[in-house]
Amino acid sequence: MKKFLLSLIVLVSISQIYAQTSQLLISENFTGYSNGNLNGQGGWTATGNSDYVQVATTTPLTYSGYTSGTQYVNVTQRADYGSSPTKRPDDPYKSFTGGNISVNTGNTTFYMSFLVRVPNTTGVQTTGNARPTVALRGVNGSNLANFYIGDASSGTALKFGIAKDGSQDGTYAGGSYSFGTTYLVVIRYDVVNGGWSNDFDDRMYMWINPSLSGEPSTASAQVAIDNIWDFNDDGGFSGAIQSLQLFQQTNSATASFDAFKTSYAQGFSSVAANSAAAWNALSPVGAPLPVKFGDIKGYAKDKGVQLEWNVYSEIDVVTYEIERSTDGTRFNTIGHVKAKNQDGELFYDWYDATPSAGNNYYRIRNVDIDGKSAYSSIVRVSLSQQDAAAGFILYPNPVSGNHISIQATDLQKGNYKIEIYNTSGQQVYKKQFTHAGGTINQSIGLPAALQTGVYNIQLTGTGFKLAKQFLIQ
């Protein structure tokens, strides 16, 4: 009897283990890519080799609590067909880690999340004409869980929508959204094996800027579609999902994207898919980075530039790459420093003996054992006497994103304050900090509510004040 009960317990345990499976399928921040055509980089495959999907670094997409990169992609709308193959869209796609996901074997929940920013009305169609920009792709080229960008009101506001099939019109969220603003989008698609007796079991949901503290409830979704024709019963589709896909076809909007994540959970046979398992696999708040950067300092020394930086929480880091740029956008690796892999705060330095005349921008990139990486803030060192005499450097200026950096040289040890005012004299930002002396470099996340226009920034300490103007465009 004891042997029978033991066997039964083992069988139940095994059935519980194998009744549910989940996995992160895509995690794409475009880190380490070359600026320019996406096709052929990082596993992205396109039908052509045009320049309609471009990797860029100028104004990264960021959202509080959601991990994104310093690189992203700009997707430009193109016509479906043209007089030559170069005018046809690429529609690049990236295959899932671990292979295809068959949805014929059990109920399946997919989660997909990403950041999106639509710069202006270019390529944005009315909601009745718009077609997808992002979707999951089947092995036979069919698509599932399509995301739409539409024009809400004559080019003055945006709508975001979803649909199972990209040939359908999207179902759009209530309310409207702003051009030039970064949004976090989360989409869930449930493939339900209902059989021919009930052909409308599949469900789809979308959230815009949801809380990341836990799996969002279906009741809180901005869009919910609960009567979708079953994926498994639709003869036009294949029973396996393969990849993540981007579109630039006619009526697909021009937009910027970053930080794609896709996950799934599947219950075999009649076991229901556990959406919480899919959410946990998605891990939208992001895994901890292998290293946390502290300050980075750069200053002229002899005929070169001395760089110094400190890090915290260094875990399995192999090396640090020193990257330099003359315009703050296009960086090249110019040196390496081996990681110490020790506990606590660690200090590093590197000397650039051959800097360029004028402006030199530097950043540090860590490379860990698993290939993960992160970037430090950017420090600017000018070998121009005019800039050095100014003592207070502000960049980029004009500002087209939501970050600005300041650098000041030869500061005394003490307490400092950064304040930003609009032209009406109203304070819109304030930060206080303690400085150990010497050169500082501070990256400032500008409030999202700031409008286009001129602003004044002030750095004040005991007995002095430095001030400059900058433009948000």
C-alpha positions as CSV (number, residue, x, y, z in Angstrom):
1,M,0.0,0.0,0.0
2,K,2.9,2.4,0.9
3,K,4.5,1.6,-2.5
4,F,1.3,2.3,-4.3
5,L,0.8,5.7,-2.5
6,L,4.4,6.6,-3.2
7,S,4.0,5.7,-6.9
8,L,0.8,7.8,-7.0
9,I,2.5,10.8,-5.4
10,V,5.4,10.5,-7.9
11,L,2.9,10.3,-10.8
12,V,0.9,13.3,-9.6
13,S,4.1,15.3,-9.1
14,I,5.4,14.4,-12.6
15,S,2.0,15.3,-14.2
16,Q,2.1,18.6,-12.4
17,I,5.6,19.3,-13.6
18,Y,5.0,18.4,-17.2
19,A,1.5,19.8,-17.4
20,Q,2.8,23.4,-17.7
21,T,5.8,24.9,-19.5
22,S,6.9,28.5,-19.9
23,Q,9.8,30.4,-21.4
24,L,11.1,33.9,-22.4
25,L,11.3,33.7,-26.2
26,I,12.6,37.1,-27.2
27,S,14.5,39.8,-25.3
28,E,15.7,42.5,-27.7
29,N,17.3,45.8,-26.7
30,F,19.4,46.1,-29.9
31,T,22.5,46.3,-27.7
32,G,25.8,46.2,-29.6
33,Y,24.3,46.7,-33.1
34,S,25.8,48.9,-35.8
35,N,23.7,51.9,-36.7
36,G,22.0,51.5,-40.0
37,N,20.1,48.6,-41.7
38,L,18.7,46.1,-39.2
39,N,18.7,43.2,-41.6
40,G,21.4,40.6,-40.8
41,Q,22.1,41.9,-37.3
42,G,21.3,40.0,-34.1
43,G,19.4,37.2,-35.9
44,W,17.0,39.6,-37.7
45,T,16.1,38.3,-41.2
46,A,14.4,40.3,-43.9
47,T,12.9,39.6,-47.3
48,G,15.1,42.3,-48.8
49,N,18.0,44.5,-47.9
50,S,16.5,48.0,-48.0
51,D,16.9,50.7,-45.4
52,Y,13.4,50.9,-44.1
53,V,14.2,49.5,-40.6
54,Q,17.2,51.4,-39.1
55,V,19.2,50.9,-35.9
56,A,19.7,54.3,-34.2
57,T,21.1,55.8,-30.9
58,T,20.2,59.5,-31.1
59,T,17.1,59.6,-28.8
60,P,16.7,56.2,-26.9
61,L,13.3,55.1,-25.7
62,T,13.0,54.9,-21.9
63,Y,10.2,54.0,-19.5
64,S,10.5,54.0,-15.8
65,G,10.9,50.5,-14.4
66,Y,11.2,48.8,-17.8
67,T,14.6,47.9,-19.1
68,S,15.5,49.3,-22.5
69,G,18.8,50.0,-24.4
70,T,20.8,52.9,-25.7
71,Q,19.9,51.6,-29.2
72,Y,16.5,51.2,-30.9
73,V,15.0,50.9,-34.3
74,N,13.2,53.3,-36.6
75,V,10.6,51.6,-38.7
76,T,9.7,53.6,-41.9
77,Q,6.5,53.0,-43.8
78,R,6.9,51.8,-47.4
79,A,4.6,50.8,-50.2
80,D,3.7,47.1,-50.5
81,Y,4.9,46.9,-54.1
82,G,7.0,49.0,-56.4
83,S,8.6,49.0,-59.8
84,S,11.7,47.2,-58.4
85,P,12.3,44.7,-55.5
86,T,14.2,47.5,-53.5
87,K,10.9,49.3,-53.0
88,R,9.2,46.3,-51.3
89,P,9.1,46.2,-47.6
90,D,11.6,44.1,-45.6
91,D,9.2,43.0,-42.8
92,P,12.2,41.7,-40.7
93,Y,11.6,39.0,-38.1
94,K,13.7,37.4,-35.3
95,S,13.2,33.7,-34.4
96,F,12.4,32.6,-30.9
97,T,15.1,31.4,-28.5
98,G,14.6,27.6,-28.2
99,G,12.7,27.1,-31.5
100,N,9.1,27.1,-32.7
101,I,6.2,27.0,-30.2
102,S,3.5,24.5,-31.4
103,V,0.0,25.5,-30.2
104,N,-1.6,22.3,-31.3
105,T,-0.6,20.4,-28.2
106,G,-2.2,22.5,-25.6
107,N,-3.7,25.8,-24.4
108,T,-1.1,28.6,-24.8
109,T,-0.7,32.1,-23.5
110,F,1.7,34.5,-25.2
111,Y,2.8,37.9,-23.7
112,M,4.5,40.5,-25.8
113,S,5.8,43.9,-24.5
114,F,7.8,46.8,-26.1
115,L,8.3,50.5,-26.1
116,V,6.9,52.6,-28.9
117,R,7.2,56.3,-29.9
118,V,5.5,57.8,-32.9
119,P,7.4,61.0,-33.8
120,N,4.8,62.7,-36.0
121,T,1.9,62.1,-38.4
122,T,4.2,60.7,-41.1
123,G,2.9,57.3,-42.3
124,V,0.1,57.2,-39.7
125,Q,-3.2,56.3,-41.3
126,T,-6.8,56.6,-40.0
127,T,-7.9,53.8,-37.7
128,G,-10.1,52.3,-40.5
129,N,-7.1,52.1,-42.9
130,A,-4.1,51.4,-40.6
131,R,-2.4,48.0,-40.7
132,P,0.0,46.4,-38.2
133,T,3.5,47.4,-37.3
134,V,4.3,44.5,-34.9
135,A,3.1,40.9,-34.6
136,L,4.0,37.3,-33.8
137,R,4.8,35.2,-36.9
138,G,3.9,31.6,-37.7
139,V,6.2,29.2,-39.5
140,N,4.2,29.6,-42.7
141,G,4.4,33.4,-42.7
142,S,1.0,34.0,-41.1
143,N,0.7,36.4,-38.2
144,L,-0.9,36.5,-34.8
145,A,-1.3,39.2,-32.1
146,N,-1.0,42.2,-34.3
147,F,-0.4,45.7,-33.0
148,Y,-1.8,48.8,-34.8
149,I,-1.0,52.5,-34.7
150,G,-3.8,54.8,-36.1
151,D,-4.7,58.4,-36.4
152,A,-7.3,59.4,-33.8
153,S,-8.3,62.9,-35.0
154,S,-6.8,64.4,-38.2
155,G,-3.2,64.1,-37.1
156,T,-3.6,65.6,-33.6
157,A,-3.6,62.4,-31.6
158,L,-2.8,58.6,-31.7
159,K,-4.8,55.4,-31.3
160,F,-3.3,52.0,-30.4
161,G,-5.1,48.8,-31.3
162,I,-4.9,45.1,-31.7
163,A,-6.3,42.3,-33.9
164,K,-5.6,38.6,-34.4
165,D,-5.2,38.9,-38.2
166,G,-3.3,41.7,-39.9
167,S,-5.8,41.8,-42.7
168,Q,-8.5,42.9,-40.3
169,D,-9.2,46.4,-38.9
170,G,-7.8,46.9,-35.4
171,T,-9.8,47.2,-32.3
172,Y,-8.5,50.4,-30.6
173,A,-8.2,51.5,-27.0
174,G,-10.4,54.2,-25.8
175,G,-8.8,57.6,-25.3
176,S,-5.9,59.0,-27.4
177,Y,-2.1,59.3,-27.1
178,S,0.5,61.9,-28.0
179,F,3.1,62.1,-30.7
180,G,6.7,62.2,-29.6
181,T,5.9,60.3,-26.3
182,T,7.3,56.9,-25.3
183,Y,4.7,54.3,-24.3
184,L,5.0,50.8,-22.8
185,V,2.7,48.4,-24.6
186,V,1.8,44.9,-23.2
187,I,-0.2,42.5,-25.3
188,R,-1.5,39.1,-24.3
189,Y,-2.9,36.4,-26.6
190,D,-4.6,33.2,-25.4
191,V,-4.7,30.3,-27.8
192,V,-7.5,28.1,-26.5
193,N,-8.1,24.6,-27.9
194,G,-11.9,24.7,-28.0
195,G,-12.4,22.3,-30.8
196,W,-14.8,22.6,-33.7
197,S,-17.8,22.7,-31.2
198,N,-16.8,26.2,-30.3
199,D,-14.7,28.1,-32.8
200,F,-14.5,31.4,-31.0
201,D,-12.5,30.6,-27.8
202,D,-9.3,32.6,-28.4
203,R,-8.8,35.9,-26.4
204,M,-6.6,39.0,-26.8
205,Y,-5.8,41.9,-24.5
206,M,-3.7,45.1,-24.6
207,W,-2.5,47.4,-21.8
208,I,-0.9,50.9,-22.3
209,N,1.5,51.9,-19.5
210,P,0.4,49.2,-17.1
211,S,1.8,48.8,-13.6
212,L,4.7,46.4,-13.6
213,S,4.3,45.3,-10.0
214,G,2.5,42.2,-11.0
215,E,0.5,40.6,-13.9
216,P,-2.1,43.0,-15.1
217,S,-5.7,41.9,-14.7
218,T,-7.8,41.3,-17.8
219,A,-10.4,43.7,-16.3
220,S,-7.8,46.5,-16.5
221,A,-7.0,46.0,-20.2
222,Q,-7.6,49.0,-22.4
223,V,-8.7,46.6,-25.1
224,A,-10.2,43.1,-24.6
225,I,-11.3,40.8,-27.4
226,D,-12.8,37.5,-26.1
227,N,-14.5,36.1,-29.2
228,I,-11.7,35.4,-31.6
229,W,-11.8,32.7,-34.2
230,D,-9.6,29.9,-32.9
231,F,-6.1,29.9,-34.1
232,N,-6.0,26.1,-34.3
233,D,-9.2,25.9,-36.3
234,D,-8.3,28.5,-38.9
235,G,-7.0,26.7,-41.9
236,G,-5.1,29.8,-43.1
237,F,-2.7,29.5,-40.2
238,S,0.0,27.0,-39.1
239,G,-0.1,25.5,-35.7
240,A,3.4,26.8,-34.7
241,I,4.6,30.3,-33.8
242,Q,8.1,31.1,-34.8
243,S,9.2,34.7,-34.4
244,L,8.6,38.4,-33.7
245,Q,8.0,40.5,-36.9
246,L,8.1,44.2,-37.8
247,F,6.2,45.7,-40.7
248,Q,6.6,48.8,-43.0
249,Q,4.0,48.0,-45.6
250,T,1.4,50.4,-46.9
251,N,-0.6,51.9,-44.0
252,S,1.8,50.5,-41.4
253,A,2.9,53.5,-39.3
254,T,6.4,55.1,-39.1
255,A,7.5,54.7,-35.5
256,S,10.4,53.9,-33.2
257,F,10.6,50.7,-31.1
258,D,12.8,49.2,-28.4
259,A,12.9,46.6,-25.6
260,F,10.9,43.8,-27.2
261,K,10.1,40.9,-24.9
262,T,8.0,37.8,-25.8
263,S,7.2,34.9,-23.6
264,Y,4.7,32.0,-23.4
265,A,3.2,29.4,-21.1
266,Q,1.5,26.2,-22.2
267,G,-0.7,23.6,-20.5
268,F,-0.6,20.3,-22.2
269,S,-3.7,18.4,-23.2
270,S,-6.7,19.8,-21.4
271,V,-4.7,21.7,-18.8
272,A,-5.3,25.5,-18.9
273,A,-2.4,27.7,-19.7
274,N,-1.1,29.6,-16.7
275,S,-0.9,33.3,-17.7
276,A,1.0,34.1,-14.5
277,A,3.8,31.7,-15.6
278,A,4.0,33.5,-19.0
279,W,4.1,36.9,-17.2
280,N,6.9,35.7,-14.9
281,A,8.8,34.4,-17.9
282,L,8.4,37.8,-19.5
283,S,9.9,39.5,-16.4
284,P,9.0,43.0,-17.7
285,V,10.7,44.8,-14.9
286,G,14.0,43.4,-16.3
287,A,16.7,41.1,-15.0
288,P,19.4,42.7,-12.9
289,L,22.3,44.0,-15.0
290,P,25.7,42.4,-14.4
291,V,27.1,45.7,-13.2
292,K,25.8,49.1,-11.9
293,F,27.9,52.1,-13.1
294,G,28.7,55.0,-10.8
295,D,30.3,58.2,-11.9
296,I,32.5,58.5,-15.0
297,K,35.0,61.4,-15.2
298,G,37.1,62.6,-18.0
299,Y,39.7,65.4,-18.1
300,A,42.6,66.6,-20.2
301,K,46.0,65.2,-19.1
302,D,49.3,66.0,-20.8
303,K,48.3,65.6,-24.5
304,G,45.6,63.0,-23.9
305,V,42.5,62.3,-21.9
306,Q,42.3,60.5,-18.6
307,L,39.1,58.5,-17.9
308,E,38.1,57.3,-14.4
309,W,34.9,55.5,-13.4
310,N,33.5,53.4,-10.6
311,V,31.1,50.5,-10.5
312,Y,28.9,48.6,-8.0
313,S,27.5,45.0,-7.9
314,E,30.1,43.7,-10.4
315,I,28.9,40.1,-11.2
316,D,30.6,37.8,-13.8
317,V,31.9,40.8,-15.9
318,V,34.7,39.9,-18.3
319,T,35.9,43.2,-19.5
320,Y,35.1,46.9,-19.9
321,E,35.2,48.4,-23.4
322,I,36.1,52.1,-23.8
323,E,34.2,53.8,-26.6
324,R,34.9,57.2,-28.1
325,S,32.9,59.5,-30.4
326,T,33.5,63.0,-31.9
327,D,29.7,63.7,-32.3
328,G,28.1,61.9,-29.3
329,T,26.3,59.5,-31.6
330,R,28.6,57.2,-33.5
331,F,31.0,55.4,-31.1
332,N,34.0,53.2,-31.7
333,T,35.8,50.9,-29.3
334,I,39.3,52.2,-28.6
335,G,40.4,50.2,-25.6
336,H,39.7,47.4,-23.0
337,V,40.2,47.1,-19.2
338,K,39.9,43.6,-17.6
339,A,37.2,43.4,-14.9
340,K,38.4,42.7,-11.3
341,N,35.2,40.8,-10.3
342,Q,35.4,41.7,-6.6
343,D,32.8,42.7,-4.1
344,G,32.0,46.3,-3.2
345,E,32.7,49.5,-5.0
346,L,35.5,49.2,-7.6
347,F,37.5,51.9,-9.4
348,Y,38.9,51.8,-12.9
349,D,40.9,54.2,-15.2
350,W,42.2,54.3,-18.7
351,Y,44.3,56.9,-20.6
352,D,43.5,57.9,-24.2
353,A,46.8,59.0,-25.7
354,T,45.4,60.0,-29.1
355,P,42.2,61.9,-28.6
356,S,40.7,64.0,-31.4
357,A,41.1,67.8,-31.6
358,G,38.0,69.5,-30.2
359,N,35.2,67.4,-28.7
360,N,35.7,63.8,-27.5
361,Y,32.7,61.9,-26.1
362,Y,33.4,58.7,-24.0
363,R,31.3,55.9,-22.6
364,I,32.1,52.6,-21.0
365,R,30.4,49.3,-21.9
366,N,30.7,46.2,-19.8
367,V,30.7,42.7,-21.3
368,D,29.8,39.8,-19.0
369,I,30.1,36.0,-19.3
370,D,26.6,35.6,-20.8
371,G,27.0,38.4,-23.3
372,K,24.8,40.9,-21.4
373,S,26.0,44.5,-21.3
374,A,25.2,48.0,-20.1
375,Y,26.5,51.4,-20.8
376,S,27.8,54.2,-18.5
377,S,26.7,57.7,-18.9
378,I,28.5,59.8,-21.6
379,V,31.3,62.2,-20.6
380,R,32.5,65.0,-22.9
381,V,36.1,66.2,-22.8
382,S,36.9,69.2,-25.0
383,L,40.5,69.9,-25.9
384,S,39.4,73.3,-27.2
385,Q,40.7,76.1,-24.9
386,Q,37.5,78.1,-25.5
387,D,35.2,75.3,-24.2
388,A,37.6,74.6,-21.3
389,A,37.5,78.2,-20.2
390,A,33.7,78.1,-20.2
391,G,33.9,75.5,-17.5
392,F,30.2,74.4,-17.9
393,I,29.3,72.1,-20.7
394,L,25.7,71.2,-21.7
395,Y,24.9,68.4,-24.2
396,P,23.0,67.6,-26.4
397,N,21.7,71.1,-27.2
398,P,19.1,71.2,-28.7
399,V,17.5,68.3,-26.8
400,S,15.3,66.0,-28.9
401,G,14.9,63.2,-26.3
402,N,14.3,63.2,-22.6
403,H,17.8,63.3,-21.2
404,I,20.4,66.0,-21.0
405,S,23.9,65.9,-19.5
406,I,26.0,68.6,-17.8
407,Q,29.7,68.7,-17.1
408,A,31.6,71.2,-15.0
409,T,35.3,71.2,-14.2
410,D,37.5,72.1,-11.2
411,L,34.6,72.2,-8.7
412,Q,35.4,72.3,-5.0
413,K,34.2,69.6,-2.6
414,G,30.7,70.3,-1.3
415,N,27.0,70.3,-1.8
416,Y,25.5,71.3,-5.1
417,K,22.1,71.9,-6.7
418,I,20.8,71.7,-10.3
419,E,17.7,73.6,-11.2
420,I,15.8,74.1,-14.5
421,Y,13.5,77.0,-15.1
422,N,11.2,77.8,-18.0
423,T,11.0,81.2,-19.6
424,S,8.3,82.3,-17.2
425,G,10.7,81.7,-14.3
426,Q,8.8,78.6,-13.1
427,Q,11.0,75.9,-11.7
428,V,10.4,72.6,-13.5
429,Y,13.3,70.4,-12.1
430,K,15.5,70.3,-9.0
431,K,18.2,68.0,-7.9
432,Q,20.7,68.2,-5.0
433,F,23.9,66.2,-4.6
434,T,27.2,66.0,-2.8
435,H,30.5,66.2,-4.9
436,A,33.9,65.0,-3.8
437,G,35.7,67.7,-5.9
438,G,37.0,67.9,-9.5
439,T,35.1,67.3,-12.7
440,I,31.4,66.2,-12.5
441,N,29.2,64.7,-15.1
442,Q,25.5,64.5,-14.4
443,S,22.8,62.9,-16.6
444,I,19.4,64.4,-16.0
445,G,16.1,62.7,-16.9
446,L,13.9,65.6,-18.0
447,P,10.2,65.6,-16.9
448,A,8.0,64.1,-19.6
449,A,5.6,67.1,-19.3
450,L,8.2,69.6,-20.6
451,Q,7.0,71.3,-23.8
452,T,9.1,72.5,-26.8
453,G,10.9,75.7,-26.0
454,V,13.9,77.4,-24.3
455,Y,14.9,76.6,-20.7
456,N,17.5,77.8,-18.2
457,I,19.7,75.4,-16.3
458,Q,21.7,76.4,-13.2
459,L,24.4,74.7,-11.2
460,T,24.8,76.3,-7.9
461,G,27.1,75.7,-4.9
462,T,28.6,77.7,-2.0
463,G,29.5,81.1,-3.3
464,F,29.0,80.5,-7.1
465,K,26.5,79.9,-9.8
466,L,26.9,78.6,-13.4
467,A,24.0,78.9,-15.9
468,K,23.2,78.1,-19.5
469,Q,20.2,78.0,-21.8
470,F,19.1,75.0,-23.8
471,L,16.3,74.2,-26.3
472,I,13.9,71.3,-26.3
473,Q,12.8,70.7,-29.9
